[in-house]
């Protein structure tokens, strides 16, 4: 037992904040014209990849020439039938994201359509709101059509990089390229591929000639974090019914909402990011939850008149494939997850009392544990059912209703099951002895349990709850092209096909772009792609150069 708080003003603040958040979403949902028009730009690092590789990209989203307020970016690969075969979402920080798509091992060899957008940009911004590009995926176990030979296509847009711009200095290649009037510079150097000159017209208006108007589409921007939308399937919607959505993985969190007249619910997860599955419950515990989660991805697919080119290789490309397989094995040494805190999130509400159960003698059920150690929570039997009643500290009264009972973020709506539960797997108990609010929903105190392993401490999960696999934003990984393991280590298996990937570069006072990179053991022709914003006309441009690595 550690502290008692007078939380009258804190409670009032929580009410105001909750209502403000709801008001903002409601207002924007009712008036789509107030939503920002966004421009989405992505720089695809390795547009020709093998299965089981990461398809890397650098994403930028702006609105009115400022970083977009959106907090989530959506990425997907569509096959030639318009089916989304890979999907993921990532955090946007100040309109920027270094993100990826993990290419599954069973994906067939083919060209795919990459689409990148925010939750609202396809509807509000049209062509500027959806970045599209063709990427080539090769599955060595499911090869594409192999031709005896192929016609070589030369592109005038790719020039050989002049040798006087390159300098080799102690196994480090330094490059200086004139690039005056350039902003937001990104570059990548990849091994040359048979698809370097692949060009396909991606005409947005022709691909999506019948894009639905936003008039009848309720758009909710993700201003704080990912929003999980659900929909009730009941014929008659009870707008007073309270639904709990809890997200679980390495950490757990609880969210509450009520349906609108159409049965829609919106759960704003804020900055809570890394989870694996969701549990949905309602206050109506006498029946199964009749509820589905709506996809947050744009469901419009290209018209039938749009056709991806067919991926074809020739016998001459055997060395290219062998080098890609070798590079895939090497690239794993250059990947590392960004540090994510391992400890559990602190309890999301300010508590009045906290108990670490290992400090006390253990009992075989929660009812006895609370009777013995928690004087501010009463345990009573009523109509052959165990109930709990918290003291209301600010008013020196006892609440008439049950408190909210919670285990690892998941509400337990059966007080008998909670009372009979053996807390041997529970590390901590937190008590709230006052009214508190989640959005506009009022609760009469709380008893919250936190397990040692974030696994509900062995509690049997509710039978009428709905369990759905649902991943949040992707865990951040980073590609380190100059890993310390490779420095002065000739025996390191350095067979990278991506020699460097650099973003947020600037030119020097003379208008030159200066950068350096370390070559790999894969020799031959490479392509340097430099993407930048031209200051003269504020347009996105890409310069391409071939360079030979001997």
CORJOFEN-V991686 format. One line per field, one symbol per residue. burial: 1 if it has 16 or more other ideal C-beta (glycine too) atoms within 10 Angstrom, else 0. Layout:
burial = ???
//
This chain:
burial = 0000001000100110010000001001100100110111111111111111111111111110000111111111111100011111111100111111101000111111111111111111101011111111111000010000000000000100100000000000101110100101111111111111010001010011001000000011111111111111000010000111111110111111111100111111110111100111110000001010100111011100010100101000100100110111011011000000000100101011101010000010011011001101101000000111111110000010011111111111111001101010111111111111111010111111111001011010010011000111110100101010010000000111111111101010000010101111010001111111100000000011101010
//
